């Protein structure tokens, strides 16, 4: 078989693209150096944390995006302001409020842009890909969900070149089949609801090891009010049979989960993004292959969620100050963290 045709969707807010484009260029290519095709949609206003955006700490990243794009294999790129996003937020929030018999006053808060902006942007990036396919009259075999605010293990972190390229191929390219829906992701987790403590715990009876599949057609497990399935979607790779469910049809499953969870359950899960991702796989009988986690979140020490800078728990690259927001700093931190044997957190 010839090399599969691979696309990468970049979307949302283009945090750190000006310093992290080298990592994206290196990560998303074949062993022979052939780059995957990139389709990108970004919002021009970029923030670095939900709280920062609430406080109005956003920057226009348009120039940085275009400059970084000169070095990347971008086939199509669109940058939008918030006008369409705000209109989308009003519509979807009105629908949700109507369903739960509340009233949405039409005011678009930054947290709603943060919640819905990623999904609308991902859809826009996917539509750019579809338009390109219609032009070239070819279809991509594999579509990867990329992020500009995550960096990756470099070749120096491995014992050999062969190991480095094999891990990348296993994570992104080596699909057992293109005739049934399959995804590859590093974060795969079954959870049970702990009713006395009112929290979700890992299900010890359904642990999935790296290199194994979750196949719902063969698994004695049911999604209900006490059981959820979580998927990390950072660097998620989908063959074409699965891609249609994960990229353009996310909202369909979100509404299904919302209606079931809100009206029929006493422990609400509909707004957990990773749980909805799990529902996408479950309701569409998509096989889920667990890969090795290769990525590290990028975060500002002074403007990020507390859990993001918990470096004792996971391998986050934390910038202590603006002057250290450089690719050289990223490289040194990735190498340092990797040498400690610390595994990056698959759910970011």
C-alpha positions in Angstrom: 0.0 0.0 0.0 1.2 3.5 -0.8 1.7 6.0 2.1 -1.6 7.1 3.5 -2.7 10.6 2.7 -2.6 12.5 6.1 -4.2 15.8 7.1 -3.8 17.8 10.3 -6.5 20.2 11.6 -5.2 23.1 13.6 -8.0 25.2 15.3 -9.1 27.4 18.1 -6.8 30.0 19.6 -3.3 29.9 18.2 -1.4 30.1 21.5 2.4 29.8 21.1 2.3 29.2 17.4 5.0 31.8 16.9 7.5 29.8 19.0 6.1 26.3 18.7 5.7 26.0 14.9 9.0 24.1 14.7 7.6 21.3 16.9 4.5 21.1 14.8 6.6 20.9 11.6 8.8 18.1 13.0 6.0 16.1 14.6 3.6 16.0 11.7 5.7 14.5 8.9 6.8 11.1 7.6 10.1 9.6 8.3 11.4 10.7 4.9 10.5 14.3 5.7 7.3 14.6 3.8 5.0 16.8 5.7 1.3 16.1 6.4 -1.1 18.7 4.9 -2.4 21.2 7.4 -5.8 22.9 7.4 -6.2 25.7 10.0 -8.9 27.9 11.3 -8.0 30.3 14.2 -9.7 33.0 16.2 -7.6 36.2 16.0 -8.2 37.0 19.7 -6.0 34.8 21.7 -5.9 34.3 25.5 -4.0 31.9 27.7 -6.4 30.8 30.4 -10.2 31.1 31.1 -9.5 33.6 33.9 -7.2 35.6 31.8 -9.9 35.9 29.1 -12.4 36.9 31.7 -10.1 39.7 32.7 -9.7 40.8 29.1 -6.1 39.5 28.7 -6.3 38.7 24.9 -4.0 39.5 22.0 -4.5 39.8 18.3 -2.4 36.9 16.9 -3.1 37.5 13.2 0.5 38.6 12.4 2.0 35.7 14.4 -0.2 33.2 12.7 0.7 34.3 9.2 4.4 34.5 10.0 4.4 30.9 11.5 2.3 29.7 8.6 5.2 30.6 6.2 7.1 27.7 7.7 4.2 25.1 7.9 2.7 23.0 5.1 -0.7 24.8 5.3 -3.0 24.1 2.4 -5.8 26.4 3.6 -6.0 29.0 6.5 -8.7 31.2 7.8 -8.6 33.7 10.7 -11.8 35.1 12.1 -12.9 37.6 14.7 -15.6 36.7 17.2 -18.6 37.9 15.3 -19.7 34.5 14.0 -18.6 32.8 17.2 -20.8 35.1 19.3 -23.8 34.4 17.0 -23.2 30.7 17.3 -22.9 30.9 21.1 -26.2 32.8 21.3 -28.0 30.2 19.2 -26.6 27.1 21.0 -27.0 28.5 24.5 -30.6 29.5 23.6 -31.3 25.9 22.5 -29.8 24.5 25.7 -31.7 27.0 27.9 -34.9 26.2 26.1 -34.4 22.5 26.6 -33.9 22.9 30.4 -36.7 25.6 30.6 -34.4 28.5 31.4 -33.8 31.8 29.6 -30.6 32.9 28.0 -30.3 36.7 28.1 -28.2 36.9 24.9 -25.0 38.1 26.7 -22.0 36.3 25.4 -19.5 35.7 28.3 -15.9 34.8 27.6 -16.3 31.4 29.2 -18.9 30.6 26.6 -16.6 31.6 23.8 -13.9 29.4 25.5 -16.3 26.5 25.6 -17.9 26.6 22.2 -15.1 28.4 20.2 -13.0 25.2 19.9 -15.9 23.2 18.4 -16.9 25.8 15.9 -13.3 26.3 14.9 -12.7 22.6 14.4 -15.7 22.4 12.2 -14.4 25.3 10.1 -11.0 23.6 9.8 -12.7 20.4 8.7 -14.7 22.2 6.1 -11.5 23.8 4.7 -10.3 20.2 4.2 -13.5 19.1 2.5 -13.3 22.1 0.1 -9.7 21.2 -0.7 -10.7 17.6 -1.3 -13.4 18.6 -3.8 -10.8 20.7 -5.6 -8.1 18.0 -5.9 -10.6 15.1 -6.2 -8.8 13.0 -3.6 -9.6 12.1 0.0 -7.4 12.0 3.0 -7.1 8.6 4.7 -6.1 9.9 8.2 -7.1 13.2 9.9 -5.2 14.3 13.0 -6.5 16.8 15.6 -3.6 19.2 16.3 -3.0 22.0 18.8 -0.6 24.8 18.8 -0.3 25.0 22.6 1.1 21.4 22.9 4.6 20.5 22.1 6.2 17.1 21.5 9.0 14.7 22.5 12.0 15.4 20.2 14.3 12.8 18.7 16.8 13.4 21.4 14.4 11.9 23.9 14.7 8.5 22.3 17.4 5.8 22.3 17.4 5.7 18.5 16.0 7.3 15.4 14.1 4.1 14.7 12.3 4.2 18.0 11.4 7.9 17.5 9.9 7.3 14.1 8.2 4.0 15.0 6.4 5.7 17.9 5.1 8.4 15.7 4.0 6.0 13.0 2.2 3.9 15.6 0.4 7.0 17.0 -0.6 8.5 13.6 -0.2 6.3 10.6 -0.2 2.5 11.2 -4.0 1.7 11.1 -5.0 -1.9 11.0 -7.9 -1.1 8.8 -9.4 1.8 6.8 -12.7 0.0 6.3 -14.0 0.3 9.8 -14.0 3.4 12.1 -10.8 3.6 14.3 -9.1 6.3 16.2 -5.8 6.5 18.0 -5.4 8.4 21.3 -3.2 8.4 24.4 -6.0 9.0 26.9 -8.5 6.2 27.4 -10.3 5.8 30.6 -13.4 4.1 32.0 -14.9 5.7 35.1 -17.6 4.8 37.6 -19.7 7.2 39.6 -18.8 7.2 43.3 -22.2 8.1 44.7 -21.3 8.6 48.4 -18.5 11.0 47.5 -20.3 12.4 44.4 -17.3 12.1 42.1 -16.0 9.9 39.3 -13.4 7.2 40.0 -11.4 5.1 37.6 -13.0 1.7 36.9 -10.4 -0.9 37.8 -12.1 -3.7 35.9 -11.7 -2.0 32.5 -8.2 -0.8 32.4 -6.8 -0.4 28.9 -3.1 -0.9 28.3 -1.0 0.9 25.6 -1.2 -0.9 22.3 -4.7 -2.3 23.1 -8.1 -1.6 21.5 -11.4 -0.7 23.1 -13.9 -2.4 20.9 -17.4 -1.8 22.1 -18.8 -4.6 19.9 -16.9 -7.1 22.0 -16.9 -5.4 25.3 -19.4 -6.2 28.1 -19.9 -2.5 29.1 -22.8 -0.1 28.9 -22.8 3.7 29.1 -25.3 4.7 31.8 -25.7 7.1 34.7 -22.9 5.4 36.6 -20.5 4.7 33.8 -18.7 7.0 31.4 -15.8 6.5 29.0 -13.3 9.3 28.6 -11.1 10.1 25.6 -8.3 12.6 25.3 -8.5 14.3 21.9 -5.1 16.1 21.9 -3.3 14.7 18.8 -6.1 12.3 18.2 -5.7 10.5 14.9 -8.8 9.2 13.1 -9.2 7.2 9.9 -11.7 8.5 7.5 -14.5 6.3 8.7 -14.2 7.7 12.2 -13.2 11.3 11.3 -16.7 12.3 10.2 -18.0 11.5 13.7 -15.3 13.2 15.7 -14.9 16.5 13.7 -18.0 17.7 12.0 -20.7 15.8 14.0 -19.5 16.5 17.6 -22.6 18.7 18.4 -25.0 15.8 17.5 -23.6 13.6 20.2 -23.3 16.5 22.7 -27.0 17.2 22.4 -27.8 13.5 22.7 -25.7 13.3 25.9 -27.1 16.6 27.2 -30.7 15.3 26.8 -30.0 12.0 28.4 -27.9 13.3 31.3 -29.9 16.4 32.2 -33.4 14.8 32.2 -32.7 11.2 33.2 -29.7 11.3 35.5 -28.8 12.8 38.8 -25.1 13.1 38.2 -24.5 15.5 35.3 -21.8 14.7 32.7 -22.9 16.5 29.6 -20.4 19.4 29.9 -17.4 17.2 30.3 -15.6 17.4 26.9 -13.6 14.2 27.3 -16.8 12.3 28.3 -18.6 13.5 25.2 -15.7 12.4 23.1 -16.1 9.0 24.7 -19.8 9.1 23.8 -18.8 9.8 20.2 -16.8 6.5 20.1 -19.4 4.5 22.1 -22.6 5.5 20.1 -20.9 5.1 16.7 -19.1 1.8 17.5 -15.6 3.3 16.9 -12.6 1.2 17.9 -10.2 3.1 20.1 -6.5 2.3 20.1 -4.5 3.5 23.1 -1.2 5.1 22.1 1.8 6.4 24.0 1.5 10.0 25.1 4.0 12.2 23.2 2.9 15.7 24.0 3.4 18.4 26.7 1.1 21.3 27.4 2.6 24.8 27.2 1.5 27.2 29.9 2.4 30.5 31.5 3.1 30.4 35.2 1.3 33.6 35.8 -1.7 33.0 33.6 -2.9 29.4 33.5 -5.1 27.0 35.4 -3.5 25.7 38.6 -3.7 22.1 37.4 -1.7 23.1 34.3 1.4 24.0 36.2 1.2 21.0 38.5 4.5 19.7 37.2 4.8 17.0 39.9 1.7 15.4 38.4 2.5 15.7 34.7 5.0 17.0 32.2 3.9 20.5 31.5 6.3 23.1 30.0 5.8 26.1 32.2 7.2 29.5 31.1 8.3 31.4 34.2 8.3 34.8 32.4 7.7 36.3 29.0 11.4 36.5 28.1 11.6 32.7 28.4 8.8 32.0 25.9 11.2 30.7 23.3 11.6 27.4 21.4 15.0 26.9 23.0 13.4 26.9 26.4 10.8 24.4 25.2 13.5 22.1 23.9 15.4 22.2 27.2 12.3 21.6 29.3 11.1 18.7 27.1 14.5 17.0 27.3 14.7 17.6 31.1 11.2 16.3 31.8 11.7 13.3 29.5 14.9 12.4 31.3 13.1 12.1 34.6 10.9 9.4 33.1 7.8 11.4 33.8 5.0 10.6 31.5 3.0 13.5 30.0 -0.6 13.6 31.2 -2.7 12.1 28.4 -5.7 14.3 29.3 -3.6 17.5 29.4 
